[in-house]
């Protein structure tokens, strides 16, 4: 971002961002207010998209600064902490670093050794638990082979086939105790030489924990002659592993039920938006290098904050509301995945997730300023409920883009919870570009979407009708 004239408000944003300490919360830049106010939205947006936050990439101090700001906003709004008495829900990850690149040595039946070059002739995947392995017997396998676990246990397998064939084969043999995988396909050219092994961060919970324990090495270059007679493989690794955390920010407004149905208080509505973005890129001194992420998804975060403030200032809802500011969406929707695997309320009590993403610009296909579309409109009763209440929501006009399965809501869907996203993304060219800046946000429109989202939330808070899937839904997303 390049600013030639700073307003007093924006000057304050830059000062606050630059002086943030990682062990304390900043003071929110606008006082909590029950109304949907553009001035408040601009203050929140200005902070989140400032160059000082360097694109809010997950697992950085920049993301932590954003999370601390959001925690302070929820506190100031009067929203209670939503995770064991705290606002931060720390999700554990395993970070793997390697100060020296791994070394792979293949030995032929004639005793000759061949040291392959890291980066150009081999690269490593599935690297959790990578360790030095010495003189493993190599077993060539075929995609349609009938190899047994007894033949493969403790061995290095040499697999030659397509990626699709590999996925099928590995699904059948991943539990066979294989020590190392060498994947090779004739014709793959050597790649760029690498002088360091990139860090890798993987989830450390649930079914994700332990995923990828078997090292998978992909081989490149003209190696047919050597591999035809390879007998053993050795790998040297100096990998180091540590546990790190990334923080979801979670607040709650407890429900009180109704005189007719006090148990409605146990039903939970989760309003979500992800606060991370994709960080920075390399560039020259005059180039813009920060992916500020104004529309994606500072816009959704700003709307969520406005909703949380308004609902905290109003009458207690019948249903309980959880506000989830999710971490690491851009790394694979990981923060929301952890939340759903470790919810603050029993999963069966969560009746709906209403996700907010990319609300900063109007979409002419759905009616322009203030109008919203709902992903998966045809799958549940949410869209008709909103329309019947006069909320300006229509179906997603771009079903071929599969937005229903590309945002945080899909993690809830896979657990059977009604989960859909409100958006006004209009396929603009600034998506995941450094040009996605605050100056491109239409704040009159954003305020309109916030009013629509608030109306939807208030409807869900007290409506007798419970969110539900239409018959046969959600197709293709539930475990078989």
KAUR-V669799 format. One record per residue. N is the residue number from 1. RES is the residue in one small letter. SS is DSSP state (h for helix, s for strand, l for the rest). Layout:
((N	RES	SS) (N	RES	SS))
This chain:
((1	x	l) (2	x	l) (3	x	l) (4	x	l) (5	x	l) (6	x	l) (7	x	l) (8	x	h) (9	x	h) (10	x	h) (11	x	h) (12	x	h) (13	x	h) (14	x	h) (15	x	h) (16	x	h) (17	x	h) (18	x	h) (19	x	h) (20	x	l) (21	x	l) (22	x	l) (23	x	l) (24	x	l) (25	x	l) (26	x	l) (27	x	l) (28	x	l) (29	x	l) (30	x	l) (31	x	l) (32	x	l) (33	x	l) (34	x	l) (35	x	l) (36	x	l) (37	x	l) (38	x	h) (39	x	h) (40	x	h) (41	x	h) (42	x	h) (43	x	h) (44	x	h) (45	x	h) (46	x	h) (47	x	h) (48	x	h) (49	x	l) (50	x	l) (51	x	h) (52	x	h) (53	x	h) (54	x	h) (55	x	h) (56	x	h) (57	x	s) (58	x	l) (59	x	l) (60	x	l) (61	x	h) (62	x	h) (63	x	h) (64	x	h) (65	x	h) (66	x	h) (67	x	h) (68	x	h) (69	x	h) (70	x	h) (71	x	h) (72	x	h) (73	x	h) (74	x	h) (75	x	h) (76	x	h) (77	x	h) (78	x	l) (79	x	l) (80	x	s) (81	x	s) (82	x	l) (83	x	s) (84	x	l) (85	x	l) (86	x	s) (87	x	l) (88	x	s) (89	x	s) (90	x	s) (91	x	s) (92	x	s) (93	x	s) (94	x	s) (95	x	s) (96	x	s) (97	x	s) (98	x	s) (99	x	l) (100	x	l) (101	x	l) (102	x	l) (103	x	s) (104	x	s) (105	x	s) (106	x	s) (107	x	s) (108	x	s) (109	x	l) (110	x	l) (111	x	l) (112	x	l) (113	x	s) (114	x	s) (115	x	s) (116	x	s) (117	x	l) (118	x	s) (119	x	l) (120	x	l) (121	x	l) (122	x	s) (123	x	s) (124	x	s) (125	x	s) (126	x	l) (127	x	l) (128	x	l) (129	x	l) (130	x	l) (131	x	l) (132	x	l) (133	x	s) (134	x	s) (135	x	s) (136	x	s) (137	x	s) (138	x	s) (139	x	s) (140	x	s) (141	x	s) (142	x	l) (143	x	l) (144	x	l) (145	x	l) (146	x	l) (147	x	l) (148	x	l) (149	x	h) (150	x	h) (151	x	h) (152	x	h) (153	x	l) (154	x	l) (155	x	l) (156	x	s) (157	x	s) (158	x	s) (159	x	s) (160	x	s) (161	x	l) (162	x	l) (163	x	h) (164	x	h) (165	x	h) (166	x	h) (167	x	h) (168	x	h) (169	x	h) (170	x	h) (171	x	h) (172	x	h) (173	x	h) (174	x	l) (175	x	l) (176	x	l) (177	x	l) (178	x	l) (179	x	l) (180	x	s) (181	x	s) (182	x	s) (183	x	s) (184	x	s) (185	x	l) (186	x	l) (187	x	l) (188	x	l) (189	x	l) (190	x	l) (191	x	l) (192	x	l) (193	x	l) (194	x	l) (195	x	l) (196	x	l) (197	x	l) (198	x	l) (199	x	l) (200	x	s) (201	x	s) (202	x	s) (203	x	s) (204	x	l) (205	x	l) (206	x	h) (207	x	h) (208	x	h) (209	x	l) (210	x	l) (211	x	l) (212	x	l) (213	x	l) (214	x	l) (215	x	s) (216	x	s) (217	x	s) (218	x	s) (219	x	s) (220	x	l) (221	x	l) (222	x	l) (223	x	l) (224	x	h) (225	x	h) (226	x	h) (227	x	h) (228	x	l) (229	x	l) (230	x	s) (231	x	s) (232	x	s) (233	x	s) (234	x	s) (235	x	s) (236	x	s) (237	x	l) (238	x	l) (239	x	s) (240	x	s) (241	x	s) (242	x	s) (243	x	s) (244	x	s) (245	x	s) (246	x	s) (247	x	s) (248	x	s) (249	x	s) (250	x	s) (251	x	s) (252	x	s) (253	x	s) (254	x	l) (255	x	l) (256	x	l) (257	x	l) (258	x	l) (259	x	l) (260	x	l) (261	x	l) (262	x	h) (263	x	h) (264	x	h) (265	x	h) (266	x	h) (267	x	l) (268	x	s) (269	x	s) (270	x	s) (271	x	s) (272	x	s) (273	x	s) (274	x	s) (275	x	l) (276	x	l) (277	x	s) (278	x	l) (279	x	l) (280	x	s) (281	x	l) (282	x	l) (283	x	l) (284	x	l) (285	x	l) (286	x	l) (287	x	l) (288	x	l) (289	x	l) (290	x	s) (291	x	l) (292	x	l) (293	x	l) (294	x	h) (295	x	h) (296	x	h) (297	x	h) (298	x	h) (299	x	h) (300	x	h) (301	x	h) (302	x	h) (303	x	h) (304	x	h) (305	x	h) (306	x	h) (307	x	h) (308	x	h) (309	x	h) (310	x	h) (311	x	h) (312	x	h) (313	x	h) (314	x	l) (315	x	l) (316	x	l) (317	x	l) (318	x	l) (319	x	l) (320	x	s) (321	x	s) (322	x	s) (323	x	s) (324	x	s) (325	x	s) (326	x	s) (327	x	l) (328	x	l) (329	x	h) (330	x	h) (331	x	h) (332	x	l) (333	x	l) (334	x	h) (335	x	h) (336	x	h) (337	x	h) (338	x	h) (339	x	h) (340	x	h) (341	x	h) (342	x	l) (343	x	l) (344	x	l) (345	x	l) (346	x	l) (347	x	h) (348	x	h) (349	x	h) (350	x	s) (351	x	s) (352	x	s) (353	x	s) (354	x	s) (355	x	s) (356	x	s) (357	x	l) (358	x	l) (359	x	l) (360	x	l) (361	x	l) (362	x	l) (363	x	s) (364	x	h) (365	x	h) (366	x	h) (367	x	l) (368	x	s) (369	x	l) (370	x	l) (371	x	l) (372	x	s) (373	x	s) (374	x	s) (375	x	l) (376	x	l) (377	x	h) (378	x	h) (379	x	h) (380	x	s) (381	x	l) (382	x	h) (383	x	h) (384	x	h) (385	x	h) (386	x	h) (387	x	h) (388	x	h) (389	x	l) (390	x	l) (391	x	l) (392	x	l) (393	x	s) (394	x	s) (395	x	s) (396	x	l) (397	x	l) (398	x	l) (399	x	h) (400	x	h) (401	x	h) (402	x	l) (403	x	h) (404	x	h) (405	x	h) (406	x	l) (407	x	l) (408	x	l) (409	x	h) (410	x	h) (411	x	h) (412	x	h) (413	x	h) (414	x	l) (415	x	l) (416	x	l) (417	x	l) (418	x	l) (419	x	s) (420	x	s) (421	x	s) (422	x	s) (423	x	s) (424	x	l) (425	x	l) (426	x	l) (427	x	l) (428	x	l) (429	x	l) (430	x	l) (431	x	l) (432	x	l) (433	x	l) (434	x	l) (435	x	l) (436	x	l) (437	x	l) (438	x	h) (439	x	h) (440	x	h) (441	x	l) (442	x	l) (443	x	h) (444	x	h) (445	x	h) (446	x	h) (447	x	h) (448	x	h) (449	x	h) (450	x	h) (451	x	h) (452	x	h) (453	x	h) (454	x	h) (455	x	h) (456	x	h) (457	x	h) (458	x	h) (459	x	h) (460	x	h) (461	x	h) (462	x	h) (463	x	l) (464	x	l) (465	x	l) (466	x	l) (467	x	l) (468	x	l) (469	x	s) (470	x	l) (471	x	l) (472	x	l) (473	x	l) (474	x	l) (475	x	l) (476	x	l) (477	x	l) (478	x	l) (479	x	l) (480	x	l))
